[in-house]
């Protein structure tokens, strides 16, 4: 019985403490989209991604053509020639996949470029949010752009426009 009372008391105190939290809501996506430098950086990264993707697609198309030619000539080739051609095709495929990974992977060219262009802007926005929250005594900041579980919030706790004004 003591256990039940203790657990109930802990739950009630936990709910009370959570209710006492002062929170604010920000739509970080709206803040970022209001910054011209961010939009330019994203456009630049996307343009590079399209250019690199075209290079990858072209390389795979060329590889497919080479493979089709090999398939047509395979019957008239000797074993050594077939083996050499297969190795060349496999090596070229590995080169293309490595380029794709080096470009689009987690440590790839595009990732590094995105971090280099976008991170300073993100740091500036997050610092503005933190400063705004600290100055006004908010304990919690909820980002409604990346939190699909927020079903409702009062417009009075949404300070997105104030953050946009600070950042600009």
N, CA, C and O of each residue as an XYZ file, in Angstrom:
672
protein
N       0.822     -1.194      0.000
C       0.000      0.000      0.000
C       0.867      1.259      0.000
O       0.570      2.235     -0.689
N       1.941      1.217      0.786
C       2.854      2.358      0.823
C       3.433      2.620     -0.564
O       3.619      3.764     -0.980
N       3.708      1.532     -1.258
C       4.267      1.643     -2.599
C       3.316      2.370     -3.538
O       3.740      3.252     -4.286
N       2.040      2.012     -3.508
C       1.032      2.622     -4.369
C       0.919      4.108     -4.067
O       0.868      4.928     -4.983
N       0.879      4.456     -2.790
C       0.777      5.865     -2.397
C       2.027      6.620     -2.840
O       1.935      7.754     -3.308
N       3.181      6.001     -2.695
C       4.435      6.636     -3.084
C       4.477      6.863     -4.601
O       4.870      7.937     -5.056
N       4.081      5.873     -5.367
C       4.061      6.003     -6.822
C       3.061      7.068     -7.246
O       3.357      7.885     -8.117
N       1.879      7.065     -6.638
C       0.852      8.061     -6.963
C       1.366      9.467     -6.654
O       1.163     10.388     -7.445
N       2.017      9.633     -5.529
C       2.560     10.937     -5.141
C       3.634     11.387     -6.148
O       3.671     12.552     -6.544
N       4.489     10.467     -6.548
C       5.533     10.805     -7.515
C       4.925     11.237     -8.841
O       5.403     12.189     -9.458
N       3.878     10.550     -9.285
C       3.216     10.906    -10.541
C       2.596     12.289    -10.436
O       2.760     13.109    -11.339
N       1.893     12.558     -9.357
C       1.247     13.865     -9.169
C       2.290     14.976     -9.128
O       2.099     16.027     -9.739
N       3.386     14.752     -8.416
C       4.443     15.764     -8.360
C       5.091     15.956     -9.726
O       5.417     17.080    -10.108
N       5.279     14.868    -10.461
C       5.850     14.951    -11.808
C       4.964     15.745    -12.742
O       5.452     16.569    -13.516
N       3.666     15.506    -12.675
C       2.721     16.246    -13.506
C       2.714     17.712    -13.104
O       2.667     18.590    -13.965
N       2.761     17.980    -11.828
C       2.788     19.366    -11.348
C       4.037     20.093    -11.814
O       3.978     21.251    -12.228
N       5.156     19.409    -11.744
C       6.413     20.026    -12.194
C       6.381     20.279    -13.698
O       6.845     21.320    -14.163
N       5.841     19.340    -14.453
C       5.749     19.522    -15.904
C       4.813     20.661    -16.244
O       5.079     21.428    -17.169
N       3.734     20.781    -15.520
C       2.774     21.853    -15.778
C       3.372     23.211    -15.445
O       2.969     24.221    -16.023
N       4.313     23.251    -14.535
C       4.927     24.511    -14.141
C       5.970     24.984    -15.150
O       6.450     26.114    -15.056
N       6.321     24.145    -16.102
C       7.295     24.514    -17.106
C       6.732     25.611    -18.008
O       5.571     25.563    -18.416
N       7.549     26.568    -18.300
C       7.175     27.653    -19.191
C       7.753     27.313    -20.560
O       8.965     27.145    -20.692
N       6.913     27.209    -21.568
C       7.387     26.765    -22.867
C       6.991     27.737    -23.962
O       6.097     28.569    -23.804
N       7.692     27.599    -25.078
C       7.382     28.385    -26.261
C       7.465     27.466    -27.478
O       8.065     26.393    -27.425
N       6.854     27.907    -28.566
C       6.816     27.134    -29.794
C       7.456     27.962    -30.904
O       7.221     29.166    -31.010
N       8.274     27.297    -31.735
C       8.915     27.950    -32.873
C       8.824     27.011    -34.068
O       8.981     25.799    -33.924
N       8.572     27.566    -35.236
C       8.596     26.805    -36.479
C       9.945     27.096    -37.142
O      10.093     28.078    -37.870
N      10.917     26.235    -36.880
C      12.280     26.494    -37.377
C      12.330     26.501    -38.901
O      13.127     27.233    -39.488
N      11.503     25.708    -39.536
C      11.495     25.687    -41.006
C      11.099     27.059    -41.551
O      11.693     27.542    -42.515
N      10.116     27.674    -40.945
C       9.683     29.013    -41.376
C      10.798     30.035    -41.132
O      11.018     30.930    -41.948
N      11.490     29.894    -40.012
C      12.596     30.803    -39.710
C      13.688     30.654    -40.761
O      14.163     31.646    -41.313
N      14.087     29.411    -41.039
C      15.155     29.197    -42.023
C      14.750     29.688    -43.404
O      15.554     30.309    -44.099
N      13.528     29.421    -43.805
C      13.084     29.844    -45.138
C      12.976     31.357    -45.267
O      12.897     31.876    -46.381
N      12.971     32.066    -44.153
C      12.917     33.525    -44.202
C      14.304     34.149    -44.382
O      14.419     35.363    -44.554
N      15.343     33.335    -44.343
C      16.720     33.821    -44.441
C      17.237     33.572    -45.861
O      17.352     32.425    -46.293
N      17.541     34.639    -46.572
C      17.993     34.532    -47.964
C      19.266     33.697    -48.104
O      19.390     32.912    -49.043
N      20.203     33.860    -47.181
C      21.460     33.105    -47.251
C      21.197     31.603    -47.138
O      21.870     30.806    -47.791
N      20.231     31.217    -46.322
C      19.880     29.801    -46.175
C      19.286     29.272    -47.478
O      19.661     28.201    -47.953
N      18.356     30.036    -48.048
C      17.732     29.616    -49.305
C      18.766     29.496    -50.420
O      18.703     28.566    -51.224
N      19.717     30.430    -50.476
C      20.782     30.370    -51.483
C      21.671     29.154    -51.264
O      22.052     28.478    -52.220
N      21.999     28.877    -50.016
C      22.855     27.728    -49.708
C      22.168     26.427    -50.101
O      22.792     25.552    -50.702
N      20.891     26.297    -49.766
C      20.147     25.084    -50.119
C      20.044     24.947    -51.637
O      20.197     23.849    -52.171
N      19.790     26.042    -52.326
C      19.696     26.006    -53.791
C      21.033     25.588    -54.403
O      21.064     24.825    -55.369
N      22.121     26.081    -53.850
C      23.449     25.725    -54.361
C      23.736     24.239    -54.154
O      24.244     23.568    -55.053
N      23.412     23.732    -52.978
C      23.631     22.312    -52.686
C      22.744     21.444    -53.591
O      23.194     20.423    -54.111
N      21.499     21.852    -53.771
C      20.590     21.086    -54.638
C      21.054     21.104    -56.097
O      20.942     20.094    -56.793
N      21.568     22.235    -56.560
C      22.091     22.315    -57.936
C      23.290     21.385    -58.097
O      23.417     20.696    -59.110
N      24.164     21.368    -57.099
C      25.306     20.449    -57.138
C      24.830     19.000    -57.124
O      25.363     18.159    -57.848
N      23.836     18.713    -56.306
C      23.305     17.342    -56.219
C      22.743     16.897    -57.562
O      22.963     15.761    -57.984
N      22.025     17.777    -58.228
C      21.480     17.441    -59.547
C      22.601     17.197    -60.554
O      22.540     16.261    -61.351
N      23.621     18.048    -60.510
C      24.753     17.903    -61.434
C      25.474     16.583    -61.181
O      25.779     15.849    -62.122
N      25.746     16.281    -59.911
C      26.414     15.020    -59.580
C      25.546     13.814    -59.937
O      26.052     12.801    -60.419
N      24.243     13.926    -59.698
C      23.354     12.811    -60.022
C      23.349     12.549    -61.526
O      23.293     11.399    -61.963
N      23.408     13.614    -62.309
C      23.465     13.444    -63.768
C      24.755     12.726    -64.160
O      24.744     11.865    -65.040
N      25.858     13.075    -63.514
C      27.121     12.396    -63.793
C      27.019     10.902    -63.475
O      27.487     10.060    -64.242
N      26.406     10.588    -62.340
C      26.244      9.188    -61.944
C      25.338      8.465    -62.924
O      25.649      7.356    -63.359
N      24.212      9.089    -63.277
C      23.283      8.473    -64.230
C      23.945      8.233    -65.579
O      23.783      7.168    -66.175
N      24.690      9.224    -66.058
C      25.391      9.086    -67.343
C      26.409      7.951    -67.282
O      26.532      7.166    -68.222
N      27.135      7.871    -66.174
C      28.150      6.816    -66.036
C      27.493      5.437    -66.012
O      27.995      4.500    -66.633
N      26.375      5.309    -65.300
C      25.682      4.017    -65.275
C      25.094      3.676    -66.650
O      25.083      2.509    -67.042
N      24.614      4.671    -67.374
C      24.102      4.423    -68.725
C      25.224      3.933    -69.637
O      25.033      2.998    -70.414
N      26.391      4.563    -69.544
C      27.537      4.124    -70.348
C      27.950      2.699    -69.963
O      28.289      1.881    -70.819
N      27.915      2.427    -68.669
C      28.263      1.086    -68.200
C      27.269      0.053    -68.732
O      27.656     -1.041    -69.143
N      25.999      0.411    -68.719
C      24.974     -0.500    -69.231
C      25.190     -0.761    -70.732
O      25.043     -1.891    -71.199
N      25.536      0.285    -71.472
C      25.814      0.115    -72.898
C      27.028     -0.803    -73.113
O      27.014     -1.666    -73.990
N      28.051     -0.608    -72.320
C      29.244     -1.459    -72.430
C      28.900     -2.905    -72.095
O      29.396     -3.833    -72.734
N      28.051     -3.089    -71.093
C      27.641     -4.446    -70.723
C      26.827     -5.094    -71.849
O      27.006     -6.275    -72.149
N      25.934     -4.316    -72.467
C      25.133     -4.848    -73.577
C      26.014     -5.244    -74.763
O      25.790     -6.276    -75.396
N      27.008     -4.420    -75.054
C      27.950     -4.750    -76.131
C      28.698     -6.036    -75.766
O      28.886     -6.914    -76.607
N      29.112     -6.132    -74.525
C      29.799     -7.343    -74.063
C      28.892     -8.572    -74.222
O      29.341     -9.619    -74.687
N      27.634     -8.443    -73.840
C      26.690     -9.558    -73.951
C      26.562    -10.015    -75.418
O      26.480    -11.211    -75.699
N      26.547     -9.066    -76.323
C      26.416     -9.403    -77.746
C      27.683    -10.082    -78.282
O      27.604    -10.982    -79.118
N      28.826     -9.653    -77.803
C      30.097    -10.178    -78.313
C      30.605    -11.372    -77.513
O      31.554    -12.032    -77.936
N      30.003    -11.660    -76.384
C      30.490    -12.668    -75.454
C      30.712    -14.039    -76.114
O      31.708    -14.709    -75.844
N      29.800    -14.436    -76.955
C      29.898    -15.758    -77.582
C      31.113    -15.873    -78.498
O      31.665    -16.961    -78.665
N      31.527    -14.761    -79.087
C      32.660    -14.813    -80.028
C      33.999    -14.533    -79.355
O      35.031    -14.505    -80.024
N      33.995    -14.330    -78.058
C      35.234    -14.025    -77.331
C      35.838    -15.296    -76.737
O      35.143    -16.269    -76.446
N      37.127    -15.246    -76.574
C      37.810    -16.323    -75.868
C      37.617    -16.163    -74.368
O      37.164    -15.116    -73.907
N      37.954    -17.183    -73.613
C      37.766    -17.172    -72.155
C      38.556    -16.042    -71.499
O      38.041    -15.358    -70.614
N      39.791    -15.844    -71.921
C      40.628    -14.788    -71.335
C      40.071    -13.409    -71.659
O      40.049    -12.524    -70.804
N      39.625    -13.232    -72.892
C      39.062    -11.943    -73.296
C      37.755    -11.665    -72.539
O      37.510    -10.536    -72.114
N      36.919    -12.700    -72.373
C      35.662    -12.549    -71.615
C      35.955    -12.148    -70.172
O      35.333    -11.240    -69.622
N      36.909    -12.841    -69.582
C      37.269    -12.562    -68.198
C      37.792    -11.131    -68.038
O      37.421    -10.439    -67.090
N      38.630    -10.699    -68.936
C      39.186     -9.334    -68.887
C      38.077     -8.297    -69.040
O      38.061     -7.291    -68.330
N      37.158     -8.540    -69.957
C      36.053     -7.593    -70.186
C      35.127     -7.533    -68.968
O      34.682     -6.456    -68.572
N      34.843     -8.695    -68.379
C      34.000     -8.737    -67.173
C      34.656     -7.971    -66.032
O      33.992     -7.220    -65.318
N      35.956     -8.162    -65.865
C      36.689     -7.455    -64.814
C      36.673     -5.945    -65.054
O      36.549     -5.162    -64.112
N      36.800     -5.546    -66.313
C      36.768     -4.117    -66.646
C      35.402     -3.531    -66.304
O      35.315     -2.438    -65.745
N      34.332     -4.260    -66.641
C      32.969     -3.774    -66.358
C      32.728     -3.697    -64.860
O      32.169     -2.716    -64.370
N      33.145     -4.722    -64.132
C      32.965     -4.730    -62.674
C      33.782     -3.603    -62.034
O      33.299     -2.924    -61.128
N      35.009     -3.406    -62.500
C      35.857     -2.335    -61.954
C      35.222     -0.967    -62.205
O      35.232     -0.103    -61.328
N      34.672     -0.777    -63.402
C      34.025      0.505    -63.724
C      32.796      0.718    -62.841
O      32.541      1.833    -62.386
N      32.034     -0.352    -62.600
C      30.859     -0.243    -61.725
C      31.279      0.141    -60.305
O      30.624      0.965    -59.667
N      32.346     -0.438    -59.821
C      32.850     -0.104    -58.484
C      33.315      1.349    -58.424
O      33.091      2.026    -57.421
N      33.960      1.836    -59.489
C      34.386      3.240    -59.550
C      33.180      4.171    -59.447
O      33.208      5.166    -58.723
N      32.124      3.832    -60.182
C      30.922      4.677    -60.179
C      30.286      4.668    -58.793
O      29.886      5.714    -58.281
N      30.195      3.493    -58.193
C      29.612      3.398    -56.848
C      30.442      4.147    -55.822
O      29.892      4.761    -54.908
N      31.765      4.104    -55.965
C      32.637      4.848    -55.044
C      32.423      6.351    -55.218
O      32.323      7.087    -54.237
N      32.355      6.796    -56.462
C      32.080      8.213    -56.718
C      30.739      8.609    -56.100
O      30.622      9.666    -55.480
N      29.745      7.767    -56.271
C      28.413      8.032    -55.724
C      28.466      8.131    -54.203
O      27.878      9.037    -53.613
N      29.165      7.205    -53.578
C      29.304      7.216    -52.118
C      30.110      8.427    -51.642
O      29.747      9.079    -50.664
N      31.208      8.718    -52.345
C      32.047      9.865    -51.967
C      31.320     11.191    -52.154
O      31.661     12.185    -51.514
N      30.330     11.206    -53.020
C      29.592     12.434    -53.287
C      28.356     12.564    -52.413
O      28.118     13.616    -51.819
N      27.568     11.498    -52.334
C      26.271     11.559    -51.659
C      26.275     10.964    -50.257
O      25.285     11.105    -49.539
N      27.339     10.314    -49.849
C      27.385      9.640    -48.557
C      27.439     10.601    -47.378
O      27.503     11.819    -47.543
N      27.411     10.012    -46.176
C      27.421     10.814    -44.950
C      28.661     11.695    -44.824
O      28.582     12.794    -44.275
N      29.760     11.246    -45.305
C      30.990     12.047    -45.272
C      31.355     12.536    -46.667
O      32.512     12.854    -46.941
N      30.361     12.592    -47.543
C      30.599     12.944    -48.938
C      30.710     14.433    -49.191
O      30.532     15.261    -48.299
N      31.009     14.738    -50.432
C      31.199     16.112    -50.887
C      29.978     16.980    -50.605
O      30.102     18.095    -50.098
N      28.797     16.460    -50.936
C      27.582     17.258    -50.734
C      27.294     17.484    -49.252
O      26.875     18.573    -48.860
N      27.513     16.474    -48.441
C      27.292     16.618    -47.002
C      28.217     17.692    -46.436
O      27.793     18.567    -45.681
N      29.491     17.605    -46.818
C      30.459     18.595    -46.334
C      30.096     20.004    -46.786
O      30.201     20.957    -46.014
N      29.671     20.131    -48.031
C      29.299     21.440    -48.551
C      28.075     21.983    -47.818
O      28.031     23.156    -47.448
N      27.084     21.115    -47.613
C      25.873     21.530    -46.901
C      26.218     21.988    -45.482
O      25.739     23.025    -45.021
N      27.039     21.217    -44.810
C      27.450     21.594    -43.453
C      28.177     22.933    -43.486
O      27.911     23.807    -42.661
N      29.086     23.095    -44.429
C      29.855     24.340    -44.515
C      28.995     25.560    -44.789
O      29.254     26.639    -44.255
N      27.967     25.394    -45.623
C      27.115     26.533    -45.976
C      25.973     26.765    -44.975
O      25.631     27.908    -44.670
N      25.393     25.683    -44.472
C      24.170     25.795    -43.678
C      24.437     25.873    -42.177
O      23.708     26.557    -41.459
N      25.458     25.191    -41.698
C      25.693     25.149    -40.251
C      25.864     26.527    -39.621
O      25.300     26.758    -38.552
N      26.609     27.456    -40.219
C      26.707     28.786    -39.596
C      25.342     29.480    -39.467
O      25.089     30.191    -38.495
N      24.486     29.268    -40.438
C      23.148     29.868    -40.384
C      22.328     29.188    -39.296
O      21.631     29.855    -38.532
N      22.410     27.863    -39.226
C      21.699     27.131    -38.180
C      22.180     27.562    -36.799
O      21.376     27.767    -35.890
N      23.485     27.697    -36.648
C      24.044     28.123    -35.360
C      23.506     29.496    -34.966
O      23.171     29.728    -33.805
N      23.426     30.399    -35.936
C      22.909     31.744    -35.669
C      21.444     31.694    -35.237
O      21.049     32.381    -34.295
N      20.642     30.882    -35.923
C      19.215     30.762    -35.598
C      19.038     30.126    -34.218
O      18.258     30.615    -33.401
N      19.764     29.034    -33.961
C      19.620     28.357    -32.672
C      20.104     29.244    -31.525
O      19.539     29.199    -30.431
N      21.133     30.042    -31.760
C      21.602     30.973    -30.731
C      20.546     32.051    -30.468
O      20.336     32.447    -29.322
N      19.887     32.521    -31.515
C      18.822     33.521    -31.346
C      17.651     32.932    -30.565
O      17.084     33.597    -29.698
N      17.292     31.706    -30.867
C      16.192     31.043    -30.138
C      16.569     30.875    -28.672
O      15.773     31.163    -27.778
N      17.782     30.409    -28.437
C      18.233     30.211    -27.058
C      18.257     31.526    -26.282
O      17.814     31.586    -25.135
N      18.776     32.576    -26.915
C      18.831     33.894    -26.277
C      17.426     34.405    -25.970
O      17.165     34.890    -24.870
N      16.519     34.296    -26.951
C      15.130     34.733    -26.789
C      14.471     33.987    -25.633
O      13.815     34.596    -24.788
N      14.645     32.675    -25.598
C      14.035     31.855    -24.546
C      14.608     32.212    -23.170
O      13.866     32.315    -22.193
N      15.910     32.398    -23.102
C      16.540     32.720    -21.821
C      16.099     34.091    -21.311
O      15.825     34.256    -20.123
N      16.031     35.075    -22.214
C      15.635     36.423    -21.817
C      14.202     36.481    -21.310
O      13.886     37.296    -20.443
N      13.340     35.637    -21.833
C      11.929     35.664    -21.461
C      11.541     34.562    -20.481
O      10.368     34.410    -20.143
N      12.510     33.809    -20.036
C      12.273     32.812    -18.994
C      11.578     31.537    -19.457
O      10.868     30.905    -18.675
N      11.768     31.154    -20.707
C      11.175     29.900    -21.184
C      12.095     28.739    -20.834
O      13.312     28.814    -21.007
N      11.490     27.668    -20.341
C      12.253     26.487    -19.958
C      12.381     25.489    -21.105
O      13.363     24.753    -21.192
N      11.385     25.472    -21.980
C      11.342     24.490    -23.062
C      10.987     25.201    -24.361
O      10.120     26.075    -24.386
N      11.667     24.818    -25.444
C      11.340     25.316    -26.779
C      10.942     24.102    -27.618
O      11.708     23.147    -27.748
N       9.749     24.150    -28.177
C       9.251     23.059    -29.006
C       9.277     23.517    -30.458
O       8.716     24.557    -30.802
N       9.931     22.735    -31.299
C      10.005     23.039    -32.728
C       8.851     22.323    -33.416
O       8.854     21.096    -33.519
N       7.869     23.077    -33.885
C       6.704     22.448    -34.509
C       6.979     22.025    -35.949
O       6.165     21.319    -36.545
N       8.102     22.440    -36.515
C       8.441     22.027    -37.881
C       8.867     20.564    -37.908
O       8.589     19.851    -38.872
N       9.529     20.124    -36.869
C      10.059     18.759    -36.865
C       9.391     17.867    -35.830
O       9.873     16.765    -35.568
N       8.300     18.315    -35.243
C       7.633     17.519    -34.224
C       6.196     17.240    -34.652
O       5.295     18.022    -34.346
N       5.977     16.147    -35.348
C       4.630     15.859    -35.846
C       3.638     15.470    -34.754
O       2.451     15.303    -35.037
N       4.098     15.325    -33.517
C       3.173     14.938    -32.457
C       2.508     16.132    -31.776
O       1.605     15.945    -30.960
N       2.927     17.329    -32.088
C       2.261     18.503    -31.522
C       0.947     18.689    -32.289
O       0.942     19.076    -33.457
N      -0.139     18.412    -31.618
C      -1.444     18.487    -32.273
C      -2.079     19.865    -32.150
O      -2.866     20.273    -33.005
N      -1.740     20.569    -31.098
C      -2.322     21.897    -30.886
C      -1.377     22.704    -30.003
O      -0.703     22.169    -29.123
N      -1.349     23.996    -30.263
C      -0.670     24.928    -29.376
C      -1.364     26.276    -29.503
O      -1.905     26.611    -30.557
N      -1.344     27.032    -28.439
C      -1.934     28.366    -28.467
C      -1.068     29.268    -29.346
O       0.159     29.215    -29.269
N      -1.689     30.078    -30.162
C      -0.898     31.017    -30.972
C      -0.021     31.938    -30.117
O       1.016     32.413    -30.579
N      -0.432     32.185    -28.890
C       0.338     33.087    -28.028
C       1.691     32.509    -27.608
O       2.573     33.262    -27.196
N       1.872     31.193    -27.703
C       3.157     30.601    -27.335
C       4.064     30.407    -28.557
O       5.205     29.965    -28.426
N       3.545     30.740    -29.742
C       4.335     30.616    -30.964
C       5.101     31.920    -31.190
O       4.504     32.967    -31.435
N       6.405     31.843    -31.105
C       7.255     33.040    -31.206
C       8.127     33.010    -32.468
O       9.210     33.594    -32.493
N       7.654     32.336    -33.497
C       8.407     32.210    -34.738
C       8.706     33.583    -35.347
O       9.843     33.853    -35.731
N       7.710     34.436    -35.435
C       7.922     35.758    -36.046
C       8.922     36.605    -35.262
O       9.691     37.365    -35.852
N       8.914     36.477    -33.954
C       9.887     37.222    -33.135
C      11.310     36.726    -33.411
O      12.250     37.520    -33.470
N      11.457     35.425    -33.578
C      12.785     34.865    -33.885
C      13.232     35.321    -35.268
O      14.403     35.647    -35.465
N      12.302     35.347    -36.234
C      12.644     35.823    -37.584
C      13.132     37.271    -37.522
O      14.103     37.632    -38.187
N      12.462     38.092    -36.726
C      12.865     39.490    -36.597
C      14.268     39.622    -35.985
O      15.048     40.487    -36.383
N      14.572     38.766    -35.025
C      15.893     38.813    -34.395
C      16.978     38.380    -35.365
O      18.044     38.992    -35.429
N      16.708     37.330    -36.115
C      17.722     36.766    -37.013
C      18.008     37.684    -38.186
O      19.145     37.757    -38.653
N      16.998     38.381    -38.665
C      17.192     39.246    -39.851
C      17.885     40.498    -39.508
O      18.124     41.331    -40.382
